[in-house]
Amino acid sequence: MAFVQRFVGAKRCGPANGAFDAKTEAGVRWYQGMRGLTVDGVVGPATWAAMGVRVGS
């Protein structure tokens, strides 16, 4: 989760500590809304893809 925290930014997620806490979830929700994604606070395939991260086997 430290990657997500750094990607979204300390302003939205707080310092990158690797914990998926309430502040990180709020930052993810903000990012999802900004990118036109479903706002659910879950870093799933669509959110990873929007971040430019390829998820797969």
C-alpha distance matrix in Angstrom:
0.0 3.8 5.3 5.1 6.2 8.6 9.7 10.7 11.9 12.6 15.5 13.7 10.5 12.0 11.2 7.9 7.8 4.7 6.2 6.3 9.7 12.5 12.0 8.6 10.5 13.4 11.8 10.7 14.3 15.8 14.4 15.6 18.9 19.4 19.0 21.3 18.9 19.2 17.7 16.1 12.7 11.4 9.3 12.2 14.3 15.9 12.8 11.5 15.2 15.5 12.9 15.1 13.0 15.4 14.6 17.4 19.4
3.8 0.0 3.8 5.5 5.0 6.1 8.4 10.0 10.1 10.5 13.9 13.0 9.8 10.4 8.7 5.0 5.8 4.1 7.3 8.6 11.2 14.0 12.5 9.5 12.4 14.6 12.4 12.3 16.0 16.7 15.2 17.2 20.2 20.1 20.0 22.7 20.9 21.7 20.0 18.9 15.3 14.6 12.3 15.4 17.1 18.3 15.0 13.5 16.8 16.7 13.5 15.6 13.9 16.8 16.7 19.7 21.6
5.3 3.8 0.0 3.8 5.4 5.2 5.9 8.5 9.6 11.2 14.4 13.4 11.0 12.3 11.0 7.7 9.5 7.8 10.6 11.0 13.8 16.0 14.4 11.0 13.4 15.3 12.5 11.7 15.5 16.0 13.7 15.6 18.8 18.3 17.7 20.6 18.9 20.2 19.1 18.5 15.3 14.3 11.3 13.9 14.9 15.8 12.7 10.7 13.6 13.6 10.1 11.9 10.4 13.5 14.0 17.3 19.4
5.1 5.5 3.8 0.0 3.8 5.5 5.0 6.0 8.1 10.2 12.6 10.8 8.7 11.0 10.9 8.3 10.3 8.6 10.1 9.2 11.8 13.3 11.7 8.1 10.0 11.8 9.0 7.9 11.7 12.3 10.2 12.0 15.2 15.0 14.6 17.4 15.6 16.8 15.4 14.9 11.7 11.1 8.4 11.5 13.1 13.5 9.9 8.9 12.1 11.6 8.6 11.4 10.5 13.7 13.9 17.4 20.1
6.2 5.0 5.4 3.8 0.0 3.8 5.5 5.4 5.7 6.7 9.6 8.2 5.6 7.3 7.2 5.2 7.9 7.6 8.9 8.7 10.3 11.7 9.4 6.5 9.5 10.7 7.9 8.5 12.1 12.1 10.9 13.4 16.1 15.7 16.2 19.0 17.7 18.7 16.6 16.3 12.7 13.0 11.2 14.7 16.6 16.7 13.0 12.6 15.7 14.5 11.6 14.6 14.0 17.4 17.7 21.2 23.7
8.6 6.1 5.2 5.5 3.8 0.0 3.8 5.6 4.9 6.6 9.7 9.7 8.0 8.9 7.8 5.9 9.4 9.7 12.0 12.3 13.9 15.4 12.7 10.1 13.1 13.8 10.5 11.2 14.7 14.0 12.2 15.2 17.7 16.5 16.8 20.1 19.2 20.9 19.2 19.3 15.9 16.1 13.8 16.9 18.1 18.1 14.5 13.4 16.0 14.7 11.3 13.7 13.6 17.2 18.2 21.7 24.2
9.7 8.4 5.9 5.0 5.5 3.8 0.0 3.8 5.4 8.7 10.8 10.0 9.3 11.3 11.2 9.5 12.7 12.2 14.1 13.6 15.4 16.4 13.8 10.9 13.0 13.5 9.9 9.8 13.1 12.3 9.7 12.4 15.0 13.6 13.4 16.8 16.1 18.2 17.0 17.6 14.7 14.8 12.1 14.8 15.6 15.0 11.5 10.7 12.7 11.1 7.7 10.4 10.9 14.7 16.1 19.8 22.6
10.7 10.0 8.5 6.0 5.4 5.6 3.8 0.0 3.8 7.1 8.2 6.6 6.8 9.5 10.6 9.9 13.1 12.9 13.9 12.7 13.8 13.9 11.1 8.7 10.5 10.3 6.5 7.1 10.1 8.7 6.8 10.1 12.2 10.9 11.7 14.9 14.4 16.2 14.4 15.3 12.4 13.4 11.6 14.7 16.0 15.0 11.2 11.6 13.8 11.5 9.1 12.4 13.3 17.0 18.0 21.7 24.8
11.9 10.1 9.6 8.1 5.7 4.9 5.4 3.8 0.0 3.8 5.4 5.7 6.0 7.2 8.0 8.4 11.9 12.9 14.1 13.7 14.2 14.4 11.0 9.5 12.2 11.5 8.0 9.9 12.7 10.9 9.9 13.4 15.0 13.6 14.8 18.1 17.9 19.6 17.5 18.3 15.2 16.5 14.9 18.2 19.6 18.7 15.0 15.1 17.3 15.0 12.4 15.4 16.2 20.0 21.1 24.8 27.7
12.6 10.5 11.2 10.2 6.7 6.6 8.7 7.1 3.8 0.0 3.8 5.4 5.0 4.2 5.1 7.0 10.3 12.2 13.1 13.3 13.1 13.3 9.7 9.3 12.5 11.7 8.9 11.7 14.2 12.7 12.6 16.1 17.4 16.3 18.1 21.1 20.8 22.0 19.5 19.9 16.5 18.1 16.9 20.5 22.4 21.8 18.0 18.2 20.6 18.6 15.9 18.9 19.4 23.1 23.9 27.5 30.1
15.5 13.9 14.4 12.6 9.6 9.7 10.8 8.2 5.4 3.8 0.0 3.8 6.0 5.9 8.3 10.6 13.7 15.5 15.7 15.3 14.4 13.7 9.9 10.3 12.9 11.0 8.5 11.9 13.5 11.2 11.9 15.5 16.0 14.8 17.2 20.0 20.3 21.5 18.7 19.6 16.6 18.9 18.2 21.7 23.7 22.5 18.8 19.7 21.8 19.2 17.2 20.4 21.4 25.1 26.0 29.7 32.6
13.7 13.0 13.4 10.8 8.2 9.7 10.0 6.6 5.7 5.4 3.8 0.0 3.8 6.0 9.2 10.7 13.4 14.4 14.1 12.8 12.0 10.8 7.2 7.4 9.4 7.3 4.7 8.3 9.8 7.8 8.9 12.3 12.9 12.3 14.7 17.2 17.1 18.0 15.1 15.8 12.9 15.3 15.0 18.5 20.7 19.5 15.8 17.2 19.5 17.0 15.3 18.9 19.7 23.2 23.7 27.4 30.4
10.5 9.8 11.0 8.7 5.6 8.0 9.3 6.8 6.0 5.0 6.0 3.8 0.0 3.8 6.6 7.6 9.8 10.7 10.3 9.4 8.8 8.6 5.1 4.5 7.7 7.1 5.0 7.9 10.3 9.7 10.3 13.2 14.7 14.7 16.4 18.9 18.0 18.5 15.6 15.5 12.0 13.9 13.4 17.2 19.7 19.1 15.4 16.2 19.1 17.2 15.1 18.6 18.6 22.0 22.2 25.7 28.4
12.0 10.4 12.3 11.0 7.3 8.9 11.3 9.5 7.2 4.2 5.9 6.0 3.8 0.0 3.8 6.4 8.4 10.7 10.5 10.9 9.8 10.1 6.7 7.2 10.8 10.2 8.7 11.7 14.0 13.2 13.9 17.0 18.3 18.0 19.9 22.5 21.7 22.3 19.3 19.1 15.5 17.2 16.7 20.5 23.0 22.7 18.9 19.3 22.3 20.5 18.1 21.3 21.2 24.6 24.9 28.3 30.8
11.2 8.7 11.0 10.9 7.2 7.8 11.2 10.6 8.0 5.1 8.3 9.2 6.6 3.8 0.0 3.8 6.0 9.0 10.0 11.5 11.3 12.7 9.8 9.4 13.2 13.5 11.6 13.9 16.8 16.2 16.2 19.3 21.1 20.5 22.0 24.8 23.9 24.7 22.0 21.6 17.9 18.9 17.8 21.5 23.7 23.9 20.1 19.8 22.8 21.4 18.5 21.3 20.9 24.3 24.6 27.9 30.1
7.9 5.0 7.7 8.3 5.2 5.9 9.5 9.9 8.4 7.0 10.6 10.7 7.6 6.4 3.8 0.0 3.8 5.9 8.0 9.8 10.8 13.0 10.7 9.1 12.7 13.9 11.8 13.2 16.5 16.5 15.8 18.5 20.9 20.5 21.3 24.2 22.8 23.7 21.4 20.6 16.9 17.2 15.6 19.0 21.1 21.7 18.1 17.2 20.4 19.5 16.3 18.8 17.9 21.1 21.3 24.5 26.5
7.8 5.8 9.5 10.3 7.9 9.4 12.7 13.1 11.9 10.3 13.7 13.4 9.8 8.4 6.0 3.8 0.0 3.8 5.6 8.6 9.7 12.7 11.3 9.9 13.3 15.1 13.8 14.9 18.1 18.7 18.3 20.6 23.1 23.2 23.9 26.5 24.8 25.1 22.7 21.4 17.6 17.6 16.3 19.7 22.0 23.1 19.7 18.8 22.2 21.9 18.8 21.2 19.7 22.5 22.1 25.0 26.6
4.7 4.1 7.8 8.6 7.6 9.7 12.2 12.9 12.9 12.2 15.5 14.4 10.7 10.7 9.0 5.9 3.8 0.0 3.8 6.6 9.0 12.4 11.8 9.4 12.2 14.8 13.6 13.7 17.0 18.3 17.5 19.2 22.1 22.5 22.7 25.1 22.9 23.1 21.1 19.4 15.7 15.0 13.6 16.6 19.0 20.5 17.3 16.1 19.7 19.9 17.0 19.2 17.2 19.7 18.9 21.5 23.1
6.2 7.3 10.6 10.1 8.9 12.0 14.1 13.9 14.1 13.1 15.7 14.1 10.3 10.5 10.0 8.0 5.6 3.8 0.0 3.8 5.6 9.4 9.7 7.9 10.1 12.9 12.7 12.9 15.7 17.4 17.4 18.7 21.4 22.4 22.9 24.8 22.5 22.1 19.7 17.6 13.9 13.6 13.1 16.3 19.2 20.7 17.6 17.1 20.9 20.9 18.5 21.1 19.2 21.5 20.3 22.9 24.5
6.3 8.6 11.0 9.2 8.7 12.3 13.6 12.7 13.7 13.3 15.3 12.8 9.4 10.9 11.5 9.8 8.6 6.6 3.8 0.0 3.8 7.0 7.9 5.6 6.8 10.1 10.3 10.0 12.5 14.6 14.8 15.7 18.3 19.7 20.2 21.7 19.2 18.5 16.1 13.8 10.3 10.1 10.2 13.5 16.7 17.9 14.9 15.0 18.8 18.7 16.8 19.7 18.0 20.3 18.9 21.6 23.6
9.7 11.2 13.8 11.8 10.3 13.9 15.4 13.8 14.2 13.1 14.4 12.0 8.8 9.8 11.3 10.8 9.7 9.0 5.6 3.8 0.0 3.8 5.5 5.3 6.3 8.7 10.0 10.6 12.4 14.3 15.4 16.5 18.5 20.0 21.2 22.5 20.4 19.4 16.4 14.2 10.8 11.7 12.7 16.1 19.6 20.2 17.2 17.9 21.5 20.9 19.3 22.5 21.2 23.6 22.4 25.1 27.3
12.5 14.0 16.0 13.3 11.7 15.4 16.4 13.9 14.4 13.3 13.7 10.8 8.6 10.1 12.7 13.0 12.7 12.4 9.4 7.0 3.8 0.0 3.8 5.4 5.0 6.2 8.6 9.8 10.5 12.3 14.2 15.2 16.5 18.3 20.0 21.0 19.1 17.9 14.5 12.7 9.6 11.7 13.4 16.8 20.3 20.4 17.3 18.8 22.2 21.0 19.9 23.4 22.6 25.2 24.0 26.9 29.4
12.0 12.5 14.4 11.7 9.4 12.7 13.8 11.1 11.0 9.7 9.9 7.2 5.1 6.7 9.8 10.7 11.3 11.8 9.7 7.9 5.5 3.8 0.0 3.8 5.4 5.1 6.2 8.7 9.8 10.5 12.4 14.2 15.4 16.5 18.4 20.0 18.7 18.2 14.8 13.9 10.5 12.9 13.8 17.4 20.6 20.3 16.9 18.2 21.4 19.8 18.3 21.9 21.6 24.5 24.0 27.2 29.8
8.6 9.5 11.0 8.1 6.5 10.1 10.9 8.7 9.5 9.3 10.3 7.4 4.5 7.2 9.4 9.1 9.9 9.4 7.9 5.6 5.3 5.4 3.8 0.0 3.8 5.4 5.0 6.2 8.6 9.8 10.5 12.2 14.2 15.2 16.4 18.2 16.6 16.4 13.4 12.3 8.6 10.2 10.4 14.1 17.2 17.1 13.6 14.6 17.9 16.7 15.0 18.5 17.9 20.8 20.2 23.4 26.1
10.5 12.4 13.4 10.0 9.5 13.1 13.0 10.5 12.2 12.5 12.9 9.4 7.7 10.8 13.2 12.7 13.3 12.2 10.1 6.8 6.3 5.0 5.4 3.8 0.0 3.8 5.4 5.0 6.1 8.6 9.8 10.4 12.3 14.1 15.3 16.3 14.3 13.4 10.3 8.8 5.2 7.5 8.9 12.4 15.7 15.4 12.4 14.1 17.3 16.1 15.3 18.8 18.2 20.8 19.8 22.9 25.7
13.4 14.6 15.3 11.8 10.7 13.8 13.5 10.3 11.5 11.7 11.0 7.3 7.1 10.2 13.5 13.9 15.1 14.8 12.9 10.1 8.7 6.2 5.1 5.4 3.8 0.0 3.8 5.4 5.0 6.2 8.6 9.8 10.6 12.3 14.3 15.3 14.1 13.5 10.0 9.7 6.9 10.2 11.6 14.9 17.9 16.9 13.8 16.0 18.7 16.8 16.2 19.9 20.0 22.9 22.4 25.6 28.7
11.8 12.4 12.5 9.0 7.9 10.5 9.9 6.5 8.0 8.9 8.5 4.7 5.0 8.7 11.6 11.8 13.8 13.6 12.7 10.3 10.0 8.6 6.2 5.0 5.4 3.8 0.0 3.8 5.4 5.0 6.2 8.6 9.9 10.5 12.3 14.2 13.4 13.8 10.8 11.2 8.1 10.7 10.8 14.3 16.8 15.6 12.1 13.9 16.5 14.3 13.2 17.0 17.4 20.5 20.6 24.1 27.2
10.7 12.3 11.7 7.9 8.5 11.2 9.8 7.1 9.9 11.7 11.9 8.3 7.9 11.7 13.9 13.2 14.9 13.7 12.9 10.0 10.6 9.8 8.7 6.2 5.0 5.4 3.8 0.0 3.8 5.4 5.0 6.1 8.6 9.8 10.5 12.1 10.5 10.8 8.2 8.4 5.4 7.3 7.2 10.6 13.1 12.0 8.5 10.7 13.3 11.5 10.9 14.6 14.7 17.5 17.3 20.7 23.9
14.3 16.0 15.5 11.7 12.1 14.7 13.1 10.1 12.7 14.2 13.5 9.8 10.3 14.0 16.8 16.5 18.1 17.0 15.7 12.5 12.4 10.5 9.8 8.6 6.1 5.0 5.4 3.8 0.0 3.8 5.4 5.1 6.2 8.5 9.9 10.5 9.1 8.7 5.4 6.4 4.7 8.0 9.3 11.9 14.4 12.7 10.0 13.0 15.1 13.0 13.3 17.0 17.5 20.0 19.7 22.9 26.2
15.8 16.7 16.0 12.3 12.1 14.0 12.3 8.7 10.9 12.7 11.2 7.8 9.7 13.2 16.2 16.5 18.7 18.3 17.4 14.6 14.3 12.3 10.5 9.8 8.6 6.2 5.0 5.4 3.8 0.0 3.8 5.5 5.2 6.1 8.7 10.0 10.0 10.7 7.9 9.9 8.5 11.5 12.0 14.6 16.6 14.4 11.5 14.3 15.9 13.1 13.2 16.9 18.1 21.0 21.4 24.8 28.3
14.4 15.2 13.7 10.2 10.9 12.2 9.7 6.8 9.9 12.6 11.9 8.9 10.3 13.9 16.2 15.8 18.3 17.5 17.4 14.8 15.4 14.2 12.4 10.5 9.8 8.6 6.2 5.0 5.4 3.8 0.0 3.8 5.4 5.0 6.2 8.6 8.4 10.2 8.5 10.6 9.1 10.9 10.3 12.7 14.1 11.7 8.6 11.1 12.4 9.4 9.5 13.2 14.6 17.6 18.3 21.8 25.3
15.6 17.2 15.6 12.0 13.4 15.2 12.4 10.1 13.4 16.1 15.5 12.3 13.2 17.0 19.3 18.5 20.6 19.2 18.7 15.7 16.5 15.2 14.2 12.2 10.4 9.8 8.6 6.1 5.1 5.5 3.8 0.0 3.8 5.4 5.2 6.1 4.8 6.4 5.4 8.0 7.7 9.2 9.1 10.7 11.9 9.2 6.9 10.3 11.3 8.7 10.0 13.4 14.6 16.9 17.2 20.5 24.1
18.9 20.2 18.8 15.2 16.1 17.7 15.0 12.2 15.0 17.4 16.0 12.9 14.7 18.3 21.1 20.9 23.1 22.1 21.4 18.3 18.5 16.5 15.4 14.2 12.3 10.6 9.9 8.6 6.2 5.2 5.4 3.8 0.0 3.8 5.4 5.1 5.9 7.1 5.8 9.3 9.8 12.1 12.7 14.1 15.4 12.3 10.5 14.0 14.5 11.5 13.2 16.4 18.1 20.4 20.8 24.0 27.7
19.4 20.1 18.3 15.0 15.7 16.5 13.6 10.9 13.6 16.3 14.8 12.3 14.7 18.0 20.5 20.5 23.2 22.5 22.4 19.7 20.0 18.3 16.5 15.2 14.1 12.3 10.5 9.8 8.5 6.1 5.0 5.4 3.8 0.0 3.8 5.7 7.7 10.2 9.4 12.7 12.6 14.6 14.3 15.8 16.5 13.3 11.3 14.2 14.3 10.7 12.0 15.1 17.4 20.0 21.1 24.5 28.2
19.0 20.0 17.7 14.6 16.2 16.8 13.4 11.7 14.8 18.1 17.2 14.7 16.4 19.9 22.0 21.3 23.9 22.7 22.9 20.2 21.2 20.0 18.4 16.4 15.3 14.3 12.3 10.5 9.9 8.7 6.2 5.2 5.4 3.8 0.0 3.8 5.5 9.0 9.6 12.7 12.9 13.9 13.0 13.8 13.8 10.3 8.9 11.7 11.0 7.5 9.7 12.3 14.7 17.0 18.2 21.5 25.2
21.3 22.7 20.6 17.4 19.0 20.1 16.8 14.9 18.1 21.1 20.0 17.2 18.9 22.5 24.8 24.2 26.5 25.1 24.8 21.7 22.5 21.0 20.0 18.2 16.3 15.3 14.2 12.1 10.5 10.0 8.6 6.1 5.1 5.7 3.8 0.0 3.8 6.8 8.2 11.7 13.0 14.1 14.0 14.2 14.2 10.5 10.1 13.4 12.6 9.8 12.6 15.0 17.1 18.8 19.5 22.5 26.2
18.9 20.9 18.9 15.6 17.7 19.2 16.1 14.4 17.9 20.8 20.3 17.1 18.0 21.7 23.9 22.8 24.8 22.9 22.5 19.2 20.4 19.1 18.7 16.6 14.3 14.1 13.4 10.5 9.1 10.0 8.4 4.8 5.9 7.7 5.5 3.8 0.0 3.8 6.0 8.8 10.3 10.8 10.8 10.7 10.9 7.4 7.3 10.9 10.6 8.6 11.5 13.9 15.2 16.7 16.8 19.6 23.3
19.2 21.7 20.2 16.8 18.7 20.9 18.2 16.2 19.6 22.0 21.5 18.0 18.5 22.3 24.7 23.7 25.1 23.1 22.1 18.5 19.4 17.9 18.2 16.4 13.4 13.5 13.8 10.8 8.7 10.7 10.2 6.4 7.1 10.2 9.0 6.8 3.8 0.0 3.8 6.0 8.7 9.3 10.6 10.2 11.4 8.6 8.8 12.5 12.9 11.6 14.2 16.7 17.4 18.5 17.9 20.4 23.9
17.7 20.0 19.1 15.4 16.6 19.2 17.0 14.4 17.5 19.5 18.7 15.1 15.6 19.3 22.0 21.4 22.7 21.1 19.7 16.1 16.4 14.5 14.8 13.4 10.3 10.0 10.8 8.2 5.4 7.9 8.5 5.4 5.8 9.4 9.6 8.2 6.0 3.8 0.0 3.8 6.0 8.0 10.0 10.9 13.0 10.8 9.6 13.3 14.6 12.9 14.6 17.7 18.3 20.0 19.3 22.1 25.5
16.1 18.9 18.5 14.9 16.3 19.3 17.6 15.3 18.3 19.9 19.6 15.8 15.5 19.1 21.6 20.6 21.4 19.4 17.6 13.8 14.2 12.7 13.9 12.3 8.8 9.7 11.2 8.4 6.4 9.9 10.6 8.0 9.3 12.7 12.7 11.7 8.8 6.0 3.8 0.0 3.8 5.4 8.5 9.5 12.4 11.2 10.1 13.3 15.3 14.4 15.6 18.7 18.5 19.9 18.6 21.1 24.3
12.7 15.3 15.3 11.7 12.7 15.9 14.7 12.4 15.2 16.5 16.6 12.9 12.0 15.5 17.9 16.9 17.6 15.7 13.9 10.3 10.8 9.6 10.5 8.6 5.2 6.9 8.1 5.4 4.7 8.5 9.1 7.7 9.8 12.6 12.9 13.0 10.3 8.7 6.0 3.8 0.0 3.8 6.5 8.9 12.3 11.6 9.4 12.0 14.7 13.8 14.1 17.4 16.9 18.9 17.7 20.5 23.6
11.4 14.6 14.3 11.1 13.0 16.1 14.8 13.4 16.5 18.1 18.9 15.3 13.9 17.2 18.9 17.2 17.6 15.0 13.6 10.1 11.7 11.7 12.9 10.2 7.5 10.2 10.7 7.3 8.0 11.5 10.9 9.2 12.1 14.6 13.9 14.1 10.8 9.3 8.0 5.4 3.8 0.0 3.8 5.6 9.3 9.6 7.9 9.9 12.8 12.8 13.1 15.9 14.8 16.2 14.5 17.1 20.0
9.3 12.3 11.3 8.4 11.2 13.8 12.1 11.6 14.9 16.9 18.2 15.0 13.4 16.7 17.8 15.6 16.3 13.6 13.1 10.2 12.7 13.4 13.8 10.4 8.9 11.6 10.8 7.2 9.3 12.0 10.3 9.1 12.7 14.3 13.0 14.0 10.8 10.6 10.0 8.5 6.5 3.8 0.0 3.8 6.9 7.8 5.4 6.4 9.7 10.2 9.9 12.5 11.1 12.7 11.3 14.2 17.3
12.2 15.4 13.9 11.5 14.7 16.9 14.8 14.7 18.2 20.5 21.7 18.5 17.2 20.5 21.5 19.0 19.7 16.6 16.3 13.5 16.1 16.8 17.4 14.1 12.4 14.9 14.3 10.6 11.9 14.6 12.7 10.7 14.1 15.8 13.8 14.2 10.7 10.2 10.9 9.5 8.9 5.6 3.8 0.0 3.8 5.7 5.4 6.2 8.6 10.1 10.8 12.5 10.8 11.3 9.3 11.7 14.9
14.3 17.1 14.9 13.1 16.6 18.1 15.6 16.0 19.6 22.4 23.7 20.7 19.7 23.0 23.7 21.1 22.0 19.0 19.2 16.7 19.6 20.3 20.6 17.2 15.7 17.9 16.8 13.1 14.4 16.6 14.1 11.9 15.4 16.5 13.8 14.2 10.9 11.4 13.0 12.4 12.3 9.3 6.9 3.8 0.0 3.8 5.5 5.1 6.0 8.6 9.8 10.5 8.9 8.5 6.7 9.1 12.6
15.9 18.3 15.8 13.5 16.7 18.1 15.0 15.0 18.7 21.8 22.5 19.5 19.1 22.7 23.9 21.7 23.1 20.5 20.7 17.9 20.2 20.4 20.3 17.1 15.4 16.9 15.6 12.0 12.7 14.4 11.7 9.2 12.3 13.3 10.3 10.5 7.4 8.6 10.8 11.2 11.6 9.6 7.8 5.7 3.8 0.0 3.8 5.5 5.1 6.2 8.7 9.8 9.7 10.0 9.6 12.2 15.8
12.8 15.0 12.7 9.9 13.0 14.5 11.5 11.2 15.0 18.0 18.8 15.8 15.4 18.9 20.1 18.1 19.7 17.3 17.6 14.9 17.2 17.3 16.9 13.6 12.4 13.8 12.1 8.5 10.0 11.5 8.6 6.9 10.5 11.3 8.9 10.1 7.3 8.8 9.6 10.1 9.4 7.9 5.4 5.4 5.5 3.8 0.0 3.8 5.4 5.1 6.3 8.7 8.7 10.4 10.3 13.6 17.2
11.5 13.5 10.7 8.9 12.6 13.4 10.7 11.6 15.1 18.2 19.7 17.2 16.2 19.3 19.8 17.2 18.8 16.1 17.1 15.0 17.9 18.8 18.2 14.6 14.1 16.0 13.9 10.7 13.0 14.3 11.1 10.3 14.0 14.2 11.7 13.4 10.9 12.5 13.3 13.3 12.0 9.9 6.4 6.2 5.1 5.5 3.8 0.0 3.8 5.5 5.0 6.4 5.2 7.0 7.2 10.8 14.3
15.2 16.8 13.6 12.1 15.7 16.0 12.7 13.8 17.3 20.6 21.8 19.5 19.1 22.3 22.8 20.4 22.2 19.7 20.9 18.8 21.5 22.2 21.4 17.9 17.3 18.7 16.5 13.3 15.1 15.9 12.4 11.3 14.5 14.3 11.0 12.6 10.6 12.9 14.6 15.3 14.7 12.8 9.7 8.6 6.0 5.1 5.4 3.8 0.0 3.8 5.3 4.9 5.2 6.1 7.5 10.7 14.4
15.5 16.7 13.6 11.6 14.5 14.7 11.1 11.5 15.0 18.6 19.2 17.0 17.2 20.5 21.4 19.5 21.9 19.9 20.9 18.7 20.9 21.0 19.8 16.7 16.1 16.8 14.3 11.5 13.0 13.1 9.4 8.7 11.5 10.7 7.5 9.8 8.6 11.6 12.9 14.4 13.8 12.8 10.2 10.1 8.6 6.2 5.1 5.5 3.8 0.0 3.8 5.3 7.4 9.5 11.2 14.5 18.2
12.9 13.5 10.1 8.6 11.6 11.3 7.7 9.1 12.4 15.9 17.2 15.3 15.1 18.1 18.5 16.3 18.8 17.0 18.5 16.8 19.3 19.9 18.3 15.0 15.3 16.2 13.2 10.9 13.3 13.2 9.5 10.0 13.2 12.0 9.7 12.6 11.5 14.2 14.6 15.6 14.1 13.1 9.9 10.8 9.8 8.7 6.3 5.0 5.3 3.8 0.0 3.8 5.6 8.8 10.8 14.5 17.9
15.1 15.6 11.9 11.4 14.6 13.7 10.4 12.4 15.4 18.9 20.4 18.9 18.6 21.3 21.3 18.8 21.2 19.2 21.1 19.7 22.5 23.4 21.9 18.5 18.8 19.9 17.0 14.6 17.0 16.9 13.2 13.4 16.4 15.1 12.3 15.0 13.9 16.7 17.7 18.7 17.4 15.9 12.5 12.5 10.5 9.8 8.7 6.4 4.9 5.3 3.8 0.0 3.8 6.5 9.5 12.8 16.0
13.0 13.9 10.4 10.5 14.0 13.6 10.9 13.3 16.2 19.4 21.4 19.7 18.6 21.2 20.9 17.9 19.7 17.2 19.2 18.0 21.2 22.6 21.6 17.9 18.2 20.0 17.4 14.7 17.5 18.1 14.6 14.6 18.1 17.4 14.7 17.1 15.2 17.4 18.3 18.5 16.9 14.8 11.1 10.8 8.9 9.7 8.7 5.2 5.2 7.4 5.6 3.8 0.0 3.8 6.3 9.8 12.8
15.4 16.8 13.5 13.7 17.4 17.2 14.7 17.0 20.0 23.1 25.1 23.2 22.0 24.6 24.3 21.1 22.5 19.7 21.5 20.3 23.6 25.2 24.5 20.8 20.8 22.9 20.5 17.5 20.0 21.0 17.6 16.9 20.4 20.0 17.0 18.8 16.7 18.5 20.0 19.9 18.9 16.2 12.7 11.3 8.5 10.0 10.4 7.0 6.1 9.5 8.8 6.5 3.8 0.0 3.8 6.5 9.6
14.6 16.7 14.0 13.9 17.7 18.2 16.1 18.0 21.1 23.9 26.0 23.7 22.2 24.9 24.6 21.3 22.1 18.9 20.3 18.9 22.4 24.0 24.0 20.2 19.8 22.4 20.6 17.3 19.7 21.4 18.3 17.2 20.8 21.1 18.2 19.5 16.8 17.9 19.3 18.6 17.7 14.5 11.3 9.3 6.7 9.6 10.3 7.2 7.5 11.2 10.8 9.5 6.3 3.8 0.0 3.8 7.2
17.4 19.7 17.3 17.4 21.2 21.7 19.8 21.7 24.8 27.5 29.7 27.4 25.7 28.3 27.9 24.5 25.0 21.5 22.9 21.6 25.1 26.9 27.2 23.4 22.9 25.6 24.1 20.7 22.9 24.8 21.8 20.5 24.0 24.5 21.5 22.5 19.6 20.4 22.1 21.1 20.5 17.1 14.2 11.7 9.1 12.2 13.6 10.8 10.7 14.5 14.5 12.8 9.8 6.5 3.8 0.0 3.7
19.4 21.6 19.4 20.1 23.7 24.2 22.6 24.8 27.7 30.1 32.6 30.4 28.4 30.8 30.1 26.5 26.6 23.1 24.5 23.6 27.3 29.4 29.8 26.1 25.7 28.7 27.2 23.9 26.2 28.3 25.3 24.1 27.7 28.2 25.2 26.2 23.3 23.9 25.5 24.3 23.6 20.0 17.3 14.9 12.6 15.8 17.2 14.3 14.4 18.2 17.9 16.0 12.8 9.6 7.2 3.7 0.0
